[in-house]
Amino acid sequence: MTTEENCVCSCSCDDAATPVLVFPCAGGSNVGQISNAAAIELDRAGKARIYCLAGVAAHIDGMVASAQGARAIAIDGCNVACARKALEHANVKVEQAIVITDLGIAKNHEFSWNQNEIKQTLAALSL
Amino acid sequence: MLTIKVLGSGCANCKRVEQIARKVVEEMAVEAEIVKVTDYNDIMAYNILSTPGLVINEKVVSAGRIPTPAEVTTFVVNALEKE
């Protein structure tokens, strides 16, 4: 067995494509929670891996370095853009950033959303 | 003296990172110990998503990619400034 075959890590031994990480703001509003739901759908579909924005924002060095080595997507609920700004603050290059309120979904504090809003969010991303 | 750790099970990319690190410290004439960390649990303790990883004085400076020699030089300079 070669060394490469022994590889148990998730490294790109075969020069596989750079991983795509999605960072939802997961904020305290309907649109924040839509961002999280959309990110989970991307992860489940295998299109991107949801990653911990809080860890990057807290400057956990291993998580920051991992994000810096990936293609980062920020999904923000509103134009405060906490996810994008937190990534940029950690020197993570953001490849794509969307804001859910820019899609015409109004921000509120009722924590109710529907599948159409998640689909609308996903449709705004280029993957 | 710097402690530089290369995180990875020994795949080609991990070896490349080790080579770059060795070359950089040699060219800079920096006293450094280079350690290969191959145990999965030890690697995961650094909170990285994927290997290869590069750690200098216990700070993860790169993960999931092969840093360029220029980047590694910057990492080393930054670490030396903190010593």
Backbone of each chain as ProteinMPNN parsed JSONL, in Angstrom:
{"seq_chain_A": "MTTEENCVCSCSCDDAATPVLVFPCAGGSNVGQISNAAAIELDRAGKARIYCLAGVAAHIDGMVASAQGARAIAIDGCNVACARKALEHANVKVEQAIVITDLGIAKNHEFSWNQNEIKQTLAALSL", "coords_chain_A": {"N_chain_A": [[0.848, -1.203, 0.0], [0.592, 2.167, -0.875], [1.917, 5.309, 0.341], [0.098, 7.345, -0.221], [-2.243, 5.883, -0.393], [-2.549, 5.246, 2.203], [-3.521, 7.454, 3.306], [-5.465, 9.067, 5.645], [-6.578, 11.401, 6.082], [-8.421, 14.366, 5.101], [-7.136, 15.441, 2.984], [-5.975, 16.943, -0.073], [-4.795, 14.786, -1.671], [-4.772, 13.927, -4.259], [-4.74, 16.229, -5.632], [-7.294, 17.272, -5.669], [-10.213, 19.314, -6.181], [-10.322, 22.597, -4.726], [-11.83, 22.867, -1.544], [-15.23, 23.909, -1.039], [-16.541, 26.151, 1.152], [-19.306, 27.047, 3.126], [-20.611, 29.809, 4.797], [-23.017, 30.658, 6.854], [-24.735, 33.488, 8.216], [-26.444, 32.99, 10.269], [-28.061, 34.503, 11.916], [-30.063, 36.333, 14.396], [-32.835, 36.401, 13.377], [-35.579, 36.032, 11.031], [-34.387, 35.987, 8.456], [-31.728, 35.483, 9.062], [-31.914, 32.896, 10.026], [-32.87, 31.66, 7.774], [-30.608, 31.801, 6.22], [-29.015, 29.933, 7.49], [-30.513, 27.594, 7.135], [-30.431, 27.392, 4.368], [-27.718, 26.996, 3.976], [-27.376, 24.528, 5.189], [-28.843, 22.957, 3.414], [-27.202, 23.163, 1.163], [-24.969, 21.809, 2.075], [-26.026, 19.256, 2.566], [-26.651, 18.569, -0.012], [-24.205, 18.215, -1.016], [-22.867, 20.251, -2.244], [-21.457, 22.227, -1.009], [-19.576, 22.699, 1.979], [-20.812, 23.197, 5.13], [-19.545, 25.497, 7.432], [-18.003, 26.643, 10.453], [-18.821, 29.742, 11.277], [-18.591, 31.172, 13.626], [-16.294, 30.129, 14.799], [-14.302, 31.016, 13.078], [-14.687, 33.746, 13.301], [-13.954, 34.038, 15.905], [-11.333, 33.793, 15.669], [-10.01, 31.309, 15.84], [-7.168, 29.644, 15.264], [-6.678, 27.337, 13.642], [-9.107, 27.006, 12.362], [-9.397, 29.384, 11.008], [-7.209, 29.226, 9.256], [-8.0, 27.015, 7.797], [-10.286, 28.011, 6.538], [-9.114, 29.975, 5.015], [-7.827, 28.435, 3.198], [-9.759, 27.583, 1.504], [-12.59, 27.848, -0.788], [-14.641, 30.401, -0.115], [-17.983, 31.022, 0.822], [-20.28, 33.443, 1.692], [-23.307, 33.72, 3.372], [-25.491, 36.078, 4.12], [-28.055, 37.307, 6.229], [-29.058, 39.914, 6.364], [-28.206, 43.299, 5.36], [-26.259, 44.116, 7.123], [-24.305, 42.339, 7.076], [-22.716, 40.461, 8.559], [-21.514, 37.912, 8.323], [-19.933, 38.006, 5.964], [-18.258, 40.143, 6.666], [-17.015, 39.195, 8.992], [-15.527, 37.105, 7.958], [-13.827, 38.493, 6.226], [-12.476, 40.008, 8.073], [-10.92, 38.108, 9.211], [-9.111, 37.708, 7.294], [-9.978, 36.056, 5.241], [-10.581, 35.212, 1.981], [-13.444, 36.074, 0.331], [-15.374, 34.391, -1.852], [-17.964, 34.409, -2.862], [-20.769, 36.327, -1.988], [-23.883, 36.754, -0.571], [-26.908, 38.563, 0.187], [-29.759, 38.098, 1.963], [-32.007, 39.756, 2.354], [-31.734, 41.397, 0.189], [-32.861, 39.935, -1.758], [-35.467, 40.395, -1.664], [-36.802, 39.442, 0.499], [-38.25, 40.184, 3.457], [-36.887, 41.318, 6.543], [-37.582, 40.046, 9.747], [-38.603, 39.391, 13.149], [-39.804, 37.004, 13.641], [-39.235, 34.406, 13.168], [-40.226, 32.571, 11.313], [-40.275, 30.844, 8.337], [-40.256, 29.753, 4.91], [-40.06, 27.012, 2.53], [-39.829, 28.006, -0.031], [-38.498, 30.415, 0.305], [-36.026, 29.547, 1.102], [-35.269, 28.186, -1.211], [-35.184, 30.329, -2.958], [-33.037, 31.7, -1.925], [-30.971, 29.86, -2.344], [-30.988, 29.823, -5.093], [-29.823, 32.187, -5.691], [-27.188, 31.831, -5.54], [-24.134, 30.993, -7.184], [-23.207, 27.99, -8.054]], "CA_chain_A": [[0.0, 0.0, 0.0], [1.409, 3.372, -0.955], [1.64, 6.323, 1.358], [-1.126, 8.043, -0.574], [-3.384, 5.039, -0.061], [-2.691, 5.24, 3.65], [-3.973, 8.768, 3.75], [-6.754, 9.027, 6.331], [-7.054, 12.769, 6.246], [-9.229, 14.836, 3.986], [-6.267, 16.295, 2.187], [-6.147, 16.802, -1.512], [-3.666, 13.965, -2.117], [-4.809, 13.797, -5.707], [-4.963, 17.572, -6.147], [-8.72, 17.486, -5.857], [-10.596, 20.728, -6.19], [-10.337, 23.304, -3.445], [-13.154, 22.719, -0.945], [-16.105, 25.081, -0.962], [-17.117, 26.27, 2.491], [-20.374, 28.038, 3.198], [-20.697, 30.426, 6.117], [-24.241, 31.426, 7.053], [-24.635, 34.358, 9.397], [-27.254, 32.329, 11.307], [-28.413, 35.57, 12.852], [-31.288, 36.266, 15.212], [-34.008, 36.888, 12.651], [-35.985, 35.034, 10.03], [-33.416, 35.871, 7.349], [-30.54, 34.824, 9.611], [-32.18, 31.461, 10.093], [-32.943, 31.18, 6.378], [-29.22, 31.61, 5.77], [-28.546, 28.662, 8.05], [-31.254, 26.509, 6.469], [-29.911, 27.286, 3.0], [-26.374, 26.41, 4.069], [-27.56, 23.093, 5.478], [-29.254, 22.322, 2.147], [-26.008, 23.054, 0.308], [-24.131, 20.753, 2.642], [-26.688, 17.963, 2.322], [-26.588, 18.293, -1.452], [-22.807, 17.986, -1.377], [-22.361, 21.359, -3.059], [-20.536, 23.004, -0.173], [-19.549, 22.203, 3.348], [-21.102, 24.251, 6.094], [-18.409, 25.638, 8.334], [-18.376, 27.4, 11.649], [-18.461, 31.163, 11.212], [-18.188, 31.634, 14.965], [-14.895, 29.741, 15.024], [-13.452, 31.929, 12.306], [-14.823, 35.078, 13.907], [-13.201, 33.994, 17.17], [-9.929, 33.682, 15.265], [-9.407, 30.015, 16.157], [-6.209, 29.676, 14.153], [-6.869, 26.21, 12.734], [-10.314, 27.228, 11.567], [-9.089, 30.497, 10.099], [-6.322, 28.713, 8.209], [-8.814, 26.137, 6.941], [-11.142, 28.863, 5.704], [-8.243, 30.666, 4.056], [-7.428, 27.475, 2.176], [-10.951, 27.098, 0.808], [-13.413, 28.845, -1.475], [-15.612, 30.771, 0.918], [-19.249, 31.651, 0.44], [-20.973, 34.04, 2.837], [-24.738, 33.979, 3.216], [-25.938, 36.982, 5.175], [-29.491, 37.557, 6.257], [-29.34, 41.317, 6.085], [-27.033, 44.008, 4.829], [-25.188, 44.319, 8.12], [-23.289, 41.471, 6.45], [-21.799, 39.963, 9.605], [-20.738, 36.751, 7.866], [-18.877, 38.463, 5.044], [-17.29, 40.992, 7.38], [-16.226, 38.361, 9.91], [-14.545, 36.387, 7.134], [-12.813, 39.446, 5.751], [-11.681, 40.409, 9.243], [-9.966, 37.022, 9.454], [-8.316, 37.589, 6.062], [-10.479, 34.982, 4.383], [-11.095, 35.768, 0.737], [-14.834, 35.642, 0.113], [-15.589, 34.229, -3.294], [-19.342, 34.808, -3.156], [-21.503, 36.802, -0.808], [-25.242, 37.206, -0.881], [-27.681, 39.109, 1.308], [-31.107, 37.574, 1.715], [-32.991, 40.847, 2.213], [-31.603, 41.926, -1.175], [-33.672, 39.083, -2.633], [-36.855, 40.8, -1.495], [-37.376, 38.803, 1.689], [-38.159, 41.18, 4.532], [-36.348, 40.835, 7.818], [-38.453, 40.207, 10.912], [-38.164, 38.636, 14.321], [-40.875, 36.017, 13.897], [-38.635, 33.07, 13.019], [-40.972, 31.652, 10.46], [-39.871, 30.961, 6.941], [-40.763, 28.618, 4.14], [-39.111, 26.369, 1.612], [-39.612, 28.879, -1.189], [-37.481, 31.413, 0.657], [-34.732, 28.837, 1.065], [-34.969, 27.956, -2.641], [-34.83, 31.638, -3.528], [-31.678, 31.989, -1.452], [-30.05, 28.95, -3.046], [-30.941, 30.208, -6.511], [-29.001, 33.396, -5.826], [-25.776, 31.439, -5.493], [-23.576, 30.337, -8.367], [-22.418, 26.81, -7.652]], "C_chain_A": [[0.885, 1.256, 0.0], [1.044, 4.331, 0.164], [0.324, 7.029, 1.064], [-2.363, 7.219, -0.211], [-3.616, 4.982, 1.44], [-3.341, 6.504, 4.191], [-5.37, 8.675, 4.39], [-7.332, 10.424, 6.488], [-7.908, 13.155, 5.045], [-8.404, 15.758, 3.108], [-6.519, 16.051, 0.71], [-4.95, 16.059, -2.083], [-3.609, 13.896, -3.633], [-5.072, 15.15, -6.366], [-6.432, 17.819, -6.476], [-9.033, 18.979, -5.73], [-10.586, 21.316, -4.783], [-11.728, 23.197, -2.833], [-13.929, 24.041, -0.935], [-16.739, 25.083, 0.42], [-18.188, 27.353, 2.48], [-20.528, 28.505, 4.645], [-22.0, 31.217, 6.216], [-24.087, 32.329, 8.278], [-25.39, 33.758, 10.574], [-27.725, 33.318, 12.367], [-29.792, 35.425, 13.494], [-32.501, 36.881, 14.558], [-34.434, 35.81, 11.675], [-34.922, 34.867, 8.952], [-32.096, 35.241, 7.814], [-30.723, 33.319, 9.649], [-32.376, 30.852, 8.704], [-31.531, 30.932, 5.861], [-28.688, 30.264, 6.258], [-29.21, 27.479, 7.342], [-30.728, 26.299, 5.047], [-28.528, 26.629, 3.01], [-26.449, 24.911, 4.35], [-27.962, 22.351, 4.203], [-28.056, 22.148, 1.209], [-25.117, 21.922, 0.771], [-24.73, 19.388, 2.333], [-26.627, 17.566, 0.85], [-25.166, 18.044, -1.923], [-22.197, 19.105, -2.203], [-21.357, 22.234, -2.301], [-20.575, 22.394, 1.217], [-19.819, 23.373, 4.29], [-19.958, 24.293, 7.112], [-18.749, 26.695, 9.375], [-17.888, 28.858, 11.573], [-17.966, 31.668, 12.572], [-16.726, 31.311, 15.247], [-13.928, 30.644, 14.289], [-13.486, 33.321, 12.932], [-14.069, 35.16, 15.234], [-11.701, 33.845, 16.931], [-9.263, 32.426, 15.832], [-8.465, 29.692, 14.99], [-6.379, 28.528, 13.155], [-8.069, 26.402, 11.825], [-10.109, 28.369, 10.578], [-8.234, 29.993, 8.938], [-7.09, 27.806, 7.255], [-9.692, 26.958, 6.004], [-10.315, 29.587, 4.647], [-7.824, 29.746, 2.92], [-8.584, 26.962, 1.342], [-11.575, 28.209, -0.025], [-14.561, 29.169, -0.538], [-16.834, 31.465, 0.336], [-19.892, 32.19, 1.71], [-22.445, 34.22, 2.489], [-25.167, 34.835, 4.393], [-27.436, 37.184, 5.08], [-29.809, 38.986, 5.851], [-28.054, 42.043, 5.708], [-26.059, 44.49, 5.897], [-23.995, 43.446, 7.744], [-22.25, 40.944, 7.447], [-20.919, 38.814, 9.104], [-19.594, 37.209, 6.961], [-17.82, 39.261, 5.793], [-16.414, 40.178, 8.342], [-15.157, 37.594, 9.142], [-13.432, 37.328, 6.685], [-11.903, 39.889, 6.898], [-10.617, 39.364, 9.57], [-9.093, 36.773, 8.219], [-8.691, 36.37, 5.232], [-11.059, 35.64, 3.131], [-12.486, 35.201, 0.481], [-15.099, 35.598, -1.387], [-16.975, 34.69, -3.721], [-19.981, 35.281, -1.881], [-22.894, 37.242, -1.26], [-25.903, 37.704, 0.393], [-29.145, 38.783, 1.04], [-32.143, 38.695, 1.59], [-32.902, 41.494, 0.826], [-32.433, 41.113, -2.166], [-35.159, 39.409, -2.499], [-37.542, 40.134, -0.305], [-37.169, 39.761, 2.861], [-37.668, 40.552, 5.826], [-37.384, 41.051, 8.916], [-37.941, 39.326, 12.05], [-39.179, 37.546, 14.673], [-40.396, 34.576, 13.725], [-39.536, 32.074, 12.306], [-40.537, 31.901, 9.027], [-40.358, 29.733, 6.216], [-39.724, 28.122, 3.131], [-38.825, 27.237, 0.397], [-38.524, 29.906, -0.906], [-36.084, 30.781, 0.666], [-34.321, 28.6, -0.39], [-34.526, 29.244, -3.311], [-33.389, 32.002, -3.155], [-30.667, 31.133, -2.214], [-29.894, 29.344, -4.513], [-30.057, 31.429, -6.736], [-27.499, 33.077, -5.83], [-25.356, 30.782, -6.798], [-22.698, 29.185, -7.916], [-22.484, 25.742, -8.747]], "O_chain_A": [[1.817, 1.367, 0.797], [0.02, 4.19, 0.833], [-0.47, 7.285, 1.969], [-3.384, 7.757, 0.215], [-4.724, 4.709, 1.901], [-3.665, 6.603, 5.375], [-6.329, 8.254, 3.745], [-8.449, 10.594, 6.975], [-8.089, 12.377, 4.108], [-8.914, 16.735, 2.559], [-7.179, 15.092, 0.311], [-4.182, 16.609, -2.873], [-2.53, 13.816, -4.221], [-5.555, 15.222, -7.496], [-6.756, 18.498, -7.45], [-8.228, 19.774, -5.244], [-10.81, 20.619, -3.793], [-12.719, 23.415, -3.531], [-13.354, 25.126, -0.835], [-17.4, 24.119, 0.808], [-18.005, 28.426, 1.905], [-20.57, 27.703, 5.578], [-22.077, 32.337, 5.711], [-23.403, 31.984, 9.242], [-25.033, 33.981, 11.731], [-27.777, 33.004, 13.556], [-30.565, 34.523, 13.171], [-33.127, 37.782, 15.117], [-33.748, 34.802, 11.506], [-34.589, 33.744, 8.573], [-31.43, 34.548, 7.044], [-29.803, 32.561, 9.342], [-32.085, 29.676, 8.485], [-31.291, 29.96, 5.144], [-28.0, 29.552, 5.527], [-28.554, 26.496, 6.997], [-30.598, 25.165, 4.585], [-28.217, 25.807, 2.149], [-25.67, 24.129, 3.806], [-27.48, 21.248, 3.944], [-27.916, 21.119, 0.548], [-24.575, 21.169, -0.038], [-24.029, 18.477, 1.892], [-26.561, 16.384, 0.513], [-24.939, 17.703, -3.084], [-21.132, 18.933, -2.796], [-20.514, 22.896, -2.906], [-21.501, 21.664, 1.569], [-19.141, 24.399, 4.244], [-19.478, 23.26, 7.58], [-19.649, 27.516, 9.198], [-16.71, 29.152, 11.778], [-17.047, 32.483, 12.651], [-16.009, 32.107, 15.853], [-12.868, 30.995, 14.808], [-12.457, 33.982, 13.074], [-13.605, 36.23, 15.629], [-10.91, 33.78, 17.871], [-8.106, 32.462, 16.25], [-8.915, 29.492, 13.862], [-6.237, 28.733, 11.949], [-8.047, 26.008, 10.659], [-10.593, 28.318, 9.448], [-8.508, 30.299, 7.778], [-6.856, 27.826, 6.047], [-9.823, 26.639, 4.823], [-10.768, 29.786, 3.52], [-7.506, 30.202, 1.822], [-8.426, 26.022, 0.563], [-11.143, 29.361, 0.028], [-15.364, 28.296, -0.208], [-16.737, 32.354, -0.509], [-20.031, 31.464, 2.695], [-22.789, 34.792, 1.455], [-25.201, 34.368, 5.531], [-28.007, 37.227, 3.991], [-30.734, 39.226, 5.075], [-26.965, 41.471, 5.736], [-25.116, 45.215, 5.58], [-22.845, 43.763, 8.048], [-21.048, 40.987, 7.186], [-19.731, 38.749, 9.418], [-18.438, 36.844, 7.169], [-16.623, 39.072, 5.576], [-15.221, 40.445, 8.484], [-14.027, 37.448, 9.607], [-12.25, 36.994, 6.757], [-10.709, 40.115, 6.705], [-9.564, 39.677, 10.124], [-8.42, 35.747, 8.122], [-7.841, 35.738, 4.606], [-11.919, 36.516, 3.218], [-12.67, 33.985, 0.424], [-15.056, 36.611, -2.084], [-17.15, 35.278, -4.788], [-19.764, 34.706, -0.815], [-23.042, 38.006, -2.213], [-25.529, 37.334, 1.506], [-29.694, 39.157, 0.004], [-33.07, 38.582, 0.788], [-33.877, 42.071, 0.345], [-32.676, 41.559, -3.287], [-36.003, 38.781, -3.139], [-38.754, 40.267, -0.137], [-36.036, 40.099, 3.205], [-37.994, 39.411, 6.153], [-37.99, 42.118, 9.002], [-36.953, 38.606, 11.898], [-39.381, 37.216, 15.842], [-41.097, 33.637, 14.105], [-39.594, 30.895, 12.656], [-40.448, 33.044, 8.577], [-40.822, 28.777, 6.839], [-38.675, 28.732, 2.922], [-37.72, 27.215, -0.144], [-37.722, 30.226, -1.783], [-35.099, 31.412, 0.284], [-33.16, 28.792, -0.752], [-33.606, 29.248, -4.129], [-32.634, 32.537, -3.967], [-29.636, 31.629, -2.668], [-28.817, 29.217, -5.095], [-29.597, 31.67, -7.852], [-26.664, 33.944, -6.09], [-26.15, 30.09, -7.435], [-21.577, 29.391, -7.451], [-21.889, 24.674, -8.605]]}, "seq_chain_B": "MLTIKVLGSGCANCKRVEQIARKVVEEMAVEAEIVKVTDYNDIMAYNILSTPGLVINEKVVSAGRIPTPAEVTTFVVNALEKE", "coords_chain_B": {"N_chain_B": [[14.331, 28.92, 19.353], [12.436, 27.779, 16.613], [9.501, 25.786, 16.496], [8.305, 23.789, 14.114], [5.543, 22.289, 12.763], [4.371, 19.79, 10.622], [1.339, 18.881, 9.504], [-0.212, 15.944, 8.686], [-0.87, 12.833, 7.0], [1.174, 11.84, 5.553], [1.03, 12.037, 2.858], [1.55, 12.997, -0.619], [1.232, 15.8, -0.873], [1.555, 16.641, 1.749], [4.186, 15.973, 2.161], [5.353, 17.718, 0.4], [4.846, 20.175, 1.612], [6.414, 19.884, 3.859], [8.934, 19.773, 2.66], [9.103, 22.363, 1.616], [9.034, 23.872, 3.95], [11.406, 23.018, 5.192], [13.291, 23.916, 3.337], [12.913, 26.673, 3.419], [13.599, 27.374, 6.102], [16.206, 26.604, 6.05], [17.329, 28.287, 4.111], [16.882, 30.707, 5.328], [18.456, 30.468, 7.447], [17.516, 29.793, 9.95], [17.065, 28.606, 13.216], [15.382, 25.75, 13.677], [13.057, 23.252, 14.616], [11.696, 20.629, 12.891], [8.753, 18.921, 12.826], [6.917, 16.033, 12.09], [3.54, 15.46, 12.126], [1.508, 12.846, 12.285], [-0.519, 11.371, 13.347], [-3.96, 10.902, 13.391], [-5.758, 11.862, 15.396], [-4.119, 13.622, 16.775], [-3.673, 15.457, 14.768], [-6.25, 16.439, 14.345], [-6.623, 17.809, 16.673], [-5.769, 20.303, 16.202], [-7.797, 21.658, 15.067], [-8.239, 21.78, 12.312], [-9.651, 21.696, 9.033], [-8.805, 20.252, 6.864], [-5.891, 18.513, 5.671], [-2.835, 19.247, 3.876], [-1.378, 20.566, 6.892], [0.178, 23.36, 8.47], [2.052, 24.276, 11.187], [3.371, 26.678, 13.299], [5.245, 27.202, 16.078], [3.05, 26.351, 17.596], [0.919, 27.689, 16.455], [-1.516, 27.522, 14.003], [-0.817, 28.053, 10.713], [-1.386, 27.522, 8.13], [-3.654, 25.578, 6.216], [-5.046, 22.797, 4.51], [-3.951, 23.28, 2.04], [-1.106, 23.886, -0.116], [1.246, 25.965, 0.982], [3.037, 28.715, -0.498], [6.63, 29.053, -0.934], [7.274, 31.721, -0.395], [5.146, 32.52, 1.216], [5.534, 30.855, 3.408], [7.935, 31.815, 4.281], [7.123, 34.333, 5.17], [5.443, 33.492, 7.25], [7.325, 32.397, 8.969], [8.943, 34.6, 9.557], [7.05, 36.194, 10.889], [6.592, 34.563, 13.107], [9.086, 34.564, 14.3], [9.251, 37.196, 15.076], [7.494, 37.222, 17.148], [8.721, 35.766, 19.066]], "CA_chain_B": [[14.198, 27.982, 18.24], [11.055, 27.565, 16.19], [9.011, 24.42, 16.301], [7.428, 23.768, 12.944], [4.894, 20.982, 12.62], [3.655, 19.52, 9.38], [0.222, 17.998, 9.831], [-0.661, 15.144, 7.545], [-0.558, 11.424, 7.186], [2.349, 11.457, 4.774], [0.721, 12.039, 1.428], [2.479, 13.79, -1.431], [1.121, 17.231, -0.56], [2.141, 16.855, 3.081], [5.638, 15.925, 1.972], [5.736, 18.949, -0.289], [4.852, 21.238, 2.629], [7.608, 19.658, 4.686], [10.097, 20.184, 1.854], [9.128, 23.831, 1.534], [9.404, 24.379, 5.281], [12.843, 22.743, 5.402], [14.065, 24.781, 2.448], [12.807, 28.057, 3.898], [14.398, 27.582, 7.316], [17.614, 26.474, 5.668], [17.725, 29.516, 3.416], [16.866, 31.832, 6.274], [19.386, 30.116, 8.526], [16.754, 29.869, 11.203], [17.12, 27.377, 13.999], [14.015, 25.248, 13.784], [12.824, 21.801, 14.656], [10.54, 20.291, 12.054], [8.126, 17.708, 13.351], [5.799, 15.545, 11.292], [2.442, 14.949, 12.958], [0.769, 11.961, 11.381], [-1.643, 10.735, 14.034], [-5.203, 11.595, 13.049], [-6.295, 12.603, 16.546], [-3.21, 14.745, 17.034], [-3.923, 16.451, 13.717], [-7.555, 17.057, 14.57], [-6.532, 18.7, 17.842], [-5.459, 21.665, 15.726], [-9.046, 22.237, 14.538], [-8.195, 22.058, 10.877], [-10.641, 20.977, 8.238], [-8.123, 19.3, 5.996], [-4.439, 18.597, 5.602], [-1.736, 19.419, 4.816], [-1.4, 21.716, 7.771], [1.483, 23.837, 8.898], [1.936, 24.906, 12.503], [4.649, 27.231, 13.758], [5.135, 27.54, 17.508], [1.689, 25.995, 18.007], [-0.113, 28.461, 15.752], [-1.771, 27.007, 12.657], [-0.642, 29.146, 9.753], [-1.892, 27.104, 6.828], [-4.358, 24.287, 6.252], [-5.788, 22.408, 3.318], [-3.317, 23.731, 0.796], [0.353, 23.952, -0.056], [1.652, 27.376, 0.948], [4.214, 28.986, -1.32], [7.804, 29.366, -0.119], [7.19, 33.117, 0.06], [4.212, 32.562, 2.349], [6.166, 30.208, 4.564], [8.931, 32.777, 4.766], [6.377, 35.329, 5.959], [5.008, 32.842, 8.496], [8.502, 32.241, 9.834], [9.308, 35.951, 10.023], [6.058, 36.585, 11.893], [6.811, 33.764, 14.321], [10.329, 35.037, 14.938], [8.968, 38.493, 15.711], [6.732, 36.977, 18.386], [9.536, 35.031, 20.043]], "C_chain_B": [[12.721, 27.777, 17.903], [10.732, 26.081, 16.175], [7.981, 24.46, 15.182], [6.858, 22.363, 12.803], [4.186, 20.907, 11.27], [2.582, 18.49, 9.706], [-0.22, 17.248, 8.585], [-0.166, 13.725, 7.68], [0.648, 10.963, 6.38], [2.092, 11.397, 3.29], [1.672, 12.984, 0.691], [2.426, 15.27, -1.078], [1.726, 17.559, 0.802], [3.672, 16.867, 2.977], [6.145, 17.197, 1.302], [5.803, 20.12, 0.714], [6.095, 21.104, 3.512], [8.864, 20.117, 3.934], [10.231, 21.703, 1.817], [9.582, 24.411, 2.868], [10.896, 24.186, 5.537], [13.7, 23.694, 4.568], [14.068, 26.221, 2.979], [13.68, 28.282, 5.134], [15.898, 27.453, 7.024], [18.114, 27.762, 5.02], [17.775, 30.716, 4.356], [17.869, 31.636, 7.414], [18.737, 30.28, 9.892], [16.872, 28.53, 11.924], [15.683, 26.899, 14.223], [13.996, 23.728, 13.846], [11.573, 21.535, 13.825], [10.011, 18.926, 12.461], [6.977, 17.313, 12.432], [4.743, 14.963, 12.238], [1.541, 14.13, 12.048], [-0.447, 11.298, 12.03], [-2.909, 11.56, 13.815], [-5.734, 12.443, 14.208], [-5.42, 13.804, 16.903], [-3.42, 15.858, 16.009], [-5.22, 17.205, 14.002], [-7.567, 17.999, 15.782], [-6.219, 20.144, 17.439], [-6.65, 22.319, 15.016], [-8.981, 22.564, 13.049], [-9.192, 21.175, 10.142], [-9.978, 19.913, 7.38], [-6.617, 19.534, 6.04], [-4.041, 18.854, 4.144], [-1.898, 20.669, 5.672], [0.008, 22.097, 8.169], [1.293, 24.644, 10.181], [3.315, 25.426, 12.899], [4.461, 27.731, 15.183], [3.683, 27.441, 17.99], [0.6, 26.883, 17.415], [-0.284, 27.871, 14.349], [-1.693, 28.177, 11.675], [-1.17, 28.788, 8.369], [-2.584, 25.76, 6.979], [-5.059, 24.051, 4.931], [-5.179, 22.844, 2.006], [-1.803, 23.699, 0.98], [0.745, 25.429, -0.111], [2.892, 27.549, 0.078], [5.416, 29.216, -0.406], [7.772, 30.8, 0.416], [6.255, 33.245, 1.256], [4.858, 31.972, 3.597], [7.238, 31.128, 5.158], [8.257, 33.834, 5.64], [5.926, 34.737, 7.296], [6.18, 32.754, 9.483], [8.924, 33.603, 10.402], [8.348, 36.395, 11.13], [6.272, 35.844, 13.213], [8.066, 34.233, 15.061], [10.097, 36.367, 15.659], [8.25, 38.313, 17.044], [7.559, 36.276, 19.453], [10.189, 35.988, 21.045]], "O_chain_B": [[11.877, 27.624, 18.786], [11.581, 25.24, 15.881], [6.927, 25.086, 15.302], [7.595, 21.38, 12.734], [3.5, 21.838, 10.848], [2.881, 17.373, 10.128], [-0.556, 17.849, 7.565], [0.814, 13.446, 8.371], [1.091, 9.822, 6.514], [2.85, 10.777, 2.545], [2.487, 13.674, 1.304], [3.465, 15.925, -0.993], [2.332, 18.614, 0.988], [4.35, 17.667, 3.622], [7.233, 17.684, 1.609], [6.715, 20.946, 0.655], [6.737, 22.096, 3.859], [9.739, 20.767, 4.506], [11.323, 22.251, 1.967], [10.408, 25.323, 2.914], [11.568, 25.088, 6.039], [14.711, 24.211, 5.043], [15.1, 26.891, 2.982], [14.415, 29.268, 5.206], [16.734, 28.098, 7.658], [19.192, 28.257, 5.348], [18.6, 31.615, 4.2], [18.09, 32.531, 8.23], [19.317, 30.818, 10.835], [16.788, 27.466, 11.311], [14.884, 27.57, 14.877], [14.8, 23.037, 13.221], [10.527, 22.148, 14.039], [10.725, 17.923, 12.44], [6.165, 18.151, 12.042], [5.036, 14.081, 13.045], [0.893, 14.667, 11.15], [-1.297, 10.734, 11.341], [-2.916, 12.772, 14.031], [-6.111, 13.6, 14.019], [-5.92, 14.862, 17.283], [-3.354, 17.043, 16.337], [-5.281, 18.431, 13.914], [-8.424, 18.877, 15.889], [-6.381, 21.075, 18.227], [-6.522, 23.398, 14.437], [-9.604, 23.522, 12.59], [-9.522, 20.07, 10.574], [-10.514, 18.821, 7.191], [-6.145, 20.612, 6.401], [-4.876, 18.683, 3.256], [-2.466, 21.676, 5.248], [0.911, 21.262, 8.201], [0.481, 25.567, 10.243], [4.304, 24.695, 12.84], [3.613, 28.583, 15.448], [3.171, 28.319, 18.685], [-0.546, 26.817, 17.859], [0.685, 27.738, 13.601], [-2.419, 29.162, 11.804], [-1.375, 29.668, 7.533], [-2.16, 24.912, 7.764], [-5.593, 24.973, 4.314], [-5.833, 22.781, 0.966], [-1.296, 23.509, 2.086], [0.588, 26.07, -1.15], [3.697, 26.628, -0.06], [5.245, 29.538, 0.77], [8.192, 31.057, 1.544], [6.536, 33.988, 2.196], [4.742, 32.518, 4.694], [7.415, 31.201, 6.374], [8.757, 34.183, 6.71], [6.014, 35.388, 8.337], [6.024, 33.008, 10.677], [9.224, 33.724, 11.59], [8.771, 36.903, 12.169], [6.149, 36.423, 14.292], [8.094, 34.288, 16.29], [10.675, 36.625, 16.715], [8.377, 39.138, 17.949], [7.149, 36.199, 20.611], [10.91, 35.548, 21.94]]}, "name": "protein", "num_of_chains": 2, "seq": "MTTEENCVCSCSCDDAATPVLVFPCAGGSNVGQISNAAAIELDRAGKARIYCLAGVAAHIDGMVASAQGARAIAIDGCNVACARKALEHANVKVEQAIVITDLGIAKNHEFSWNQNEIKQTLAALSLMLTIKVLGSGCANCKRVEQIARKVVEEMAVEAEIVKVTDYNDIMAYNILSTPGLVINEKVVSAGRIPTPAEVTTFVVNALEKE"}
